[in-house]
């Protein structure tokens, strides 16, 4: 590392002027660190204690790891090699131990000389490399290492740099080991004193928290575990509070935006619709409707998440909200993720409304409106007619796919946007539809299982949330079971027998596969899931076309089997769904095109092949297609994942509960919350460094209260330069724009 001569550093100083261009380039490209402040906020992942050795027994395969261990044995082998000078090559095998297990390190060729001198038995060092398997034994090939004690210059330098009693281990990359990051942090740590504190003094002192410079010193160079805990408690509050202030400012700005209040007429369309309902709304549906109607009546835009179990009647609640807006002279648009779902919604809404959906037609009710469908595959004439109805305002309700977002689509007066299955749309797509109103329309977002980002935002209080946790009368329970096809093949045979039994009782079944089977690319090139193992890691996912053929000729011979997938022509898809809904098909073998909205009450069984290839929320959604009538539902999750794998644990969690919120927490714990203020819907990129959404809900809730009070008193944060600086660092231009879009 080329360290630049000592000088007074500022937090916004580029790292290349402090650490040298080579190191700074790696930090920027691989860790996203550009300034001294960025590096100070790159916190250790964990700490090693002197005298306590890492557990080598728990090393993960194929991951880059850092371990602290002692050399037990080192042997230099000579072997014949055509590539080496004089025809002889060298291999150094070093065995390290930590008391819990042993690990072999391997060095070849010219790389053996330095470790051969330094890694003598008894030497204690840090080692970093990628864990692999050779001859059924774990090994690190050519690991980087740094001795922690020794007589040589390197040993002294390492011992000096780890002068504290705890060794910080940083999130690192193959190109920059943890101890090199630690060395860089040591260089910039004096500038921590320049850090402006984002927390108001009264808040910090009232809660007895460390000043920020002290917290940064203690997180990077702790002497005790208590130092670490104290620092983390303070830095968690920073993250929670700064995020909450960002969200509180956005909520404050939204209350300043104008929106047209939409109140239903006392004897209008909504009243007429309610009068013709053949059933009574659940208490939950009535409560949630009241919350939505209260929001619609205000003069700033509603921004509400409707979280409801699969089959809890979210569509009914959304339809009543749309009718209220039409009553008030506006239009409502429902955005659905697939054509199958858009068509299904259109059909069911028209059926539920009857003559109230026949505005301008013979036989239509006096206060009726028109309900139009808009999808990408519609014929030109039908499309022109739908677009005209939207422009003139004759159509009060439109249901569509991404086609609604296109530039040609114009509304007479868009008052409400309903987004179904929120996780299937990007923020830009939702924003494009909201932008079609002359004033910002109200927004209702619906989902059955919130994806990680949504759970995170909900915990952060960004969305007002309504929950439907009551199933309508007549819904049946669904039992779910994992079918371990690899270790218990007779379980799979029994699964097909169960499907036959359901059909013999007059019911129908779905079989779901991860792919279609007519793909052009080489299936062998398809990446297996991260936790796939053994043969499953090589085998491509099961496909609709192959499975349907196998079932029709084998276990389900004699039954009426049809297929459905996204690449079929729209008319063919619609015809297949109509036949299945009419009971003319026994078994539908499909992709996830049936994941949402498909409503066939007579379908009671579902078999999901390669279930480990699907996410938790997808499995929960798919399962919601059965048990929609009076007969109990059955969902069988077929997998070849090994019993102890993460994939199997995920499936066991799905089988154990029907609670969408509980499953969303499982999902969140497994996948992380995603970039809370950015576009990543879930996964490794996260704005959060020490804050964990699930564990730290209490801190987040308290921070929300403090932030709301602060923003109400001082929306521009004029008296808090440190907080404004922290917000600027959190909200780069892309995230600021994203936050405004919502």
Secondary structure as the mmCIF struct_conf table of DSSP 4:
data_model
#
loop_
_struct_conf.conf_type_id
_struct_conf.id
_struct_conf.beg_label_comp_id
_struct_conf.beg_label_asym_id
_struct_conf.beg_label_seq_id
_struct_conf.end_label_comp_id
_struct_conf.end_label_asym_id
_struct_conf.end_label_seq_id
HELX_LH_PP_P HELX_LH_PP_P1 UNK A 3 UNK A 6
TURN_TY1_P TURN_TY1_P1 UNK A 11 UNK A 12
BEND BEND1 UNK A 13 UNK A 13
STRN STRN1 UNK A 14 UNK A 14
TURN_TY1_P TURN_TY1_P2 UNK A 15 UNK A 15
HELX_RH_AL_P HELX_RH_AL_P1 UNK A 16 UNK A 19
HELX_RH_AL_P HELX_RH_AL_P2 UNK A 21 UNK A 31
STRN STRN2 UNK A 35 UNK A 35
HELX_RH_AL_P HELX_RH_AL_P3 UNK A 36 UNK A 40
TURN_TY1_P TURN_TY1_P3 UNK A 41 UNK A 41
STRN STRN3 UNK A 44 UNK A 49
TURN_TY1_P TURN_TY1_P4 UNK A 50 UNK A 51
HELX_RH_3T_P HELX_RH_3T_P1 UNK A 56 UNK A 58
HELX_LH_PP_P HELX_LH_PP_P2 UNK A 59 UNK A 60
TURN_TY1_P TURN_TY1_P5 UNK A 61 UNK A 62
STRN STRN4 UNK A 64 UNK A 80
BEND BEND2 UNK A 82 UNK A 84
HELX_RH_3T_P HELX_RH_3T_P2 UNK A 85 UNK A 87
STRN STRN5 UNK A 88 UNK A 97
BEND BEND3 UNK A 99 UNK A 100
STRN STRN6 UNK A 102 UNK A 108
HELX_RH_3T_P HELX_RH_3T_P3 UNK A 109 UNK A 111
HELX_RH_AL_P HELX_RH_AL_P4 UNK A 112 UNK A 118
TURN_TY1_P TURN_TY1_P6 UNK A 121 UNK A 122
STRN STRN7 UNK A 124 UNK A 134
TURN_TY1_P TURN_TY1_P7 UNK A 135 UNK A 136
STRN STRN8 UNK A 137 UNK A 141
BEND BEND4 UNK A 142 UNK A 142
STRN STRN9 UNK A 144 UNK A 147
BEND BEND5 UNK A 148 UNK A 149
BEND BEND6 UNK A 151 UNK A 152
HELX_RH_AL_P HELX_RH_AL_P5 UNK A 153 UNK A 161
TURN_TY1_P TURN_TY1_P8 UNK A 162 UNK A 162
BEND BEND7 UNK A 164 UNK A 165
STRN STRN10 UNK A 166 UNK A 170
STRN STRN11 UNK A 173 UNK A 173
TURN_TY1_P TURN_TY1_P9 UNK A 174 UNK A 175
STRN STRN12 UNK A 176 UNK A 176
HELX_RH_AL_P HELX_RH_AL_P6 UNK A 178 UNK A 188
HELX_RH_3T_P HELX_RH_3T_P4 UNK A 189 UNK A 194
HELX_LH_PP_P HELX_LH_PP_P3 UNK A 195 UNK A 197
BEND BEND8 UNK A 199 UNK A 199
HELX_RH_AL_P HELX_RH_AL_P7 UNK A 201 UNK A 206
TURN_TY1_P TURN_TY1_P10 UNK A 207 UNK A 208
HELX_LH_PP_P HELX_LH_PP_P4 UNK A 209 UNK A 211
HELX_RH_AL_P HELX_RH_AL_P8 UNK A 212 UNK A 220
BEND BEND9 UNK A 221 UNK A 221
BEND BEND10 UNK A 223 UNK A 224
HELX_RH_AL_P HELX_RH_AL_P9 UNK A 225 UNK A 256
BEND BEND11 UNK A 257 UNK A 257
TURN_TY1_P TURN_TY1_P11 UNK A 266 UNK A 267
BEND BEND12 UNK A 268 UNK A 268
HELX_RH_AL_P HELX_RH_AL_P10 UNK A 269 UNK A 276
BEND BEND13 UNK A 278 UNK A 279
HELX_LH_PP_P HELX_LH_PP_P5 UNK A 280 UNK A 282
HELX_RH_AL_P HELX_RH_AL_P11 UNK A 283 UNK A 296
TURN_TY1_P TURN_TY1_P12 UNK A 297 UNK A 297
BEND BEND14 UNK A 298 UNK A 300
STRN STRN13 UNK A 303 UNK A 308
TURN_TY1_P TURN_TY1_P13 UNK A 310 UNK A 311
BEND BEND15 UNK A 312 UNK A 312
HELX_RH_AL_P HELX_RH_AL_P12 UNK A 314 UNK A 327
TURN_TY1_P TURN_TY1_P14 UNK A 328 UNK A 329
STRN STRN14 UNK A 331 UNK A 335
BEND BEND16 UNK A 337 UNK A 338
HELX_RH_AL_P HELX_RH_AL_P13 UNK A 339 UNK A 353
HELX_RH_3T_P HELX_RH_3T_P5 UNK A 354 UNK A 357
STRN STRN15 UNK A 358 UNK A 358
TURN_TY1_P TURN_TY1_P15 UNK A 359 UNK A 360
BEND BEND17 UNK A 361 UNK A 361
TURN_TY1_P TURN_TY1_P16 UNK A 362 UNK A 363
TURN_TY1_P TURN_TY1_P17 UNK A 366 UNK A 367
STRN STRN16 UNK A 370 UNK A 374
TURN_TY1_P TURN_TY1_P18 UNK A 376 UNK A 377
BEND BEND18 UNK A 378 UNK A 378
HELX_RH_AL_P HELX_RH_AL_P14 UNK A 380 UNK A 392
TURN_TY1_P TURN_TY1_P19 UNK A 393 UNK A 393
STRN STRN17 UNK A 395 UNK A 400
BEND BEND19 UNK A 401 UNK A 401
HELX_RH_3T_P HELX_RH_3T_P6 UNK A 402 UNK A 405
BEND BEND20 UNK A 406 UNK A 406
TURN_TY1_P TURN_TY1_P20 UNK A 407 UNK A 408
BEND BEND21 UNK A 412 UNK A 412
STRN STRN18 UNK A 414 UNK A 419
BEND BEND22 UNK A 420 UNK A 421
HELX_RH_3T_P HELX_RH_3T_P7 UNK A 422 UNK A 424
BEND BEND23 UNK A 425 UNK A 425
HELX_RH_AL_P HELX_RH_AL_P15 UNK A 427 UNK A 434
TURN_TY1_P TURN_TY1_P21 UNK A 435 UNK A 436
BEND BEND24 UNK A 437 UNK A 439
HELX_LH_PP_P HELX_LH_PP_P6 UNK A 440 UNK A 441
STRN STRN19 UNK A 442 UNK A 447
BEND BEND25 UNK A 448 UNK A 449
HELX_RH_AL_P HELX_RH_AL_P16 UNK A 452 UNK A 459
TURN_TY1_P TURN_TY1_P22 UNK A 460 UNK A 461
BEND BEND26 UNK A 463 UNK A 463
STRN STRN20 UNK A 464 UNK A 468
HELX_LH_PP_P HELX_LH_PP_P7 UNK A 471 UNK A 472
TURN_TY1_P TURN_TY1_P23 UNK A 473 UNK A 474
STRN STRN21 UNK A 478 UNK A 484
TURN_TY1_P TURN_TY1_P24 UNK A 485 UNK A 487
HELX_RH_AL_P HELX_RH_AL_P17 UNK A 489 UNK A 504
TURN_TY1_P TURN_TY1_P25 UNK A 505 UNK A 506
STRN STRN22 UNK A 508 UNK A 512
BEND BEND27 UNK A 514 UNK A 514
STRN STRN23 UNK A 515 UNK A 515
BEND BEND28 UNK A 517 UNK A 517
BEND BEND29 UNK A 520 UNK A 521
HELX_RH_3T_P HELX_RH_3T_P8 UNK A 523 UNK A 525
BEND BEND30 UNK A 526 UNK A 526
HELX_LH_PP_P HELX_LH_PP_P8 UNK A 527 UNK A 529
TURN_TY1_P TURN_TY1_P26 UNK A 530 UNK A 531
HELX_RH_AL_P HELX_RH_AL_P18 UNK A 534 UNK A 538
BEND BEND31 UNK A 539 UNK A 539
HELX_LH_PP_P HELX_LH_PP_P9 UNK A 540 UNK A 542
STRN STRN24 UNK A 543 UNK A 543
HELX_RH_AL_P HELX_RH_AL_P19 UNK A 544 UNK A 553
TURN_TY1_P TURN_TY1_P27 UNK A 554 UNK A 558
BEND BEND32 UNK A 559 UNK A 559
STRN STRN25 UNK A 561 UNK A 564
TURN_TY1_P TURN_TY1_P28 UNK A 566 UNK A 567
BEND BEND33 UNK A 568 UNK A 568
HELX_RH_AL_P HELX_RH_AL_P20 UNK A 570 UNK A 581
TURN_TY1_P TURN_TY1_P29 UNK A 582 UNK A 583
BEND BEND34 UNK A 586 UNK A 586
STRN STRN26 UNK A 587 UNK A 590
HELX_RH_3T_P HELX_RH_3T_P9 UNK A 592 UNK A 594
BEND BEND35 UNK A 595 UNK A 597
TURN_TY1_P TURN_TY1_P30 UNK A 601 UNK A 602
STRN STRN27 UNK A 603 UNK A 608
TURN_TY1_P TURN_TY1_P31 UNK A 609 UNK A 610
HELX_RH_3T_P HELX_RH_3T_P10 UNK A 611 UNK A 613
BEND BEND36 UNK A 614 UNK A 614
HELX_RH_AL_P HELX_RH_AL_P21 UNK A 616 UNK A 623
TURN_TY1_P TURN_TY1_P32 UNK A 624 UNK A 625
BEND BEND37 UNK A 626 UNK A 627
BEND BEND38 UNK A 629 UNK A 631
HELX_LH_PP_P HELX_LH_PP_P10 UNK A 632 UNK A 632
STRN STRN28 UNK A 633 UNK A 639
TURN_TY1_P TURN_TY1_P33 UNK A 643 UNK A 644
BEND BEND39 UNK A 645 UNK A 645
HELX_RH_AL_P HELX_RH_AL_P22 UNK A 646 UNK A 656
HELX_RH_AL_P HELX_RH_AL_P23 UNK A 660 UNK A 671
STRN STRN29 UNK A 673 UNK A 673
TURN_TY1_P TURN_TY1_P34 UNK A 676 UNK A 677
BEND BEND40 UNK A 678 UNK A 679
BEND BEND41 UNK A 682 UNK A 682
STRN STRN30 UNK A 683 UNK A 683
BEND BEND42 UNK A 684 UNK A 684
BEND BEND43 UNK A 687 UNK A 687
BEND BEND44 UNK A 689 UNK A 690
TURN_TY1_P TURN_TY1_P35 UNK A 693 UNK A 696
HELX_RH_AL_P HELX_RH_AL_P24 UNK A 697 UNK A 713
TURN_TY1_P TURN_TY1_P36 UNK A 715 UNK A 716
TURN_TY1_P TURN_TY1_P37 UNK A 718 UNK A 719
HELX_RH_AL_P HELX_RH_AL_P25 UNK A 721 UNK A 730
HELX_RH_AL_P HELX_RH_AL_P26 UNK A 733 UNK A 741
#
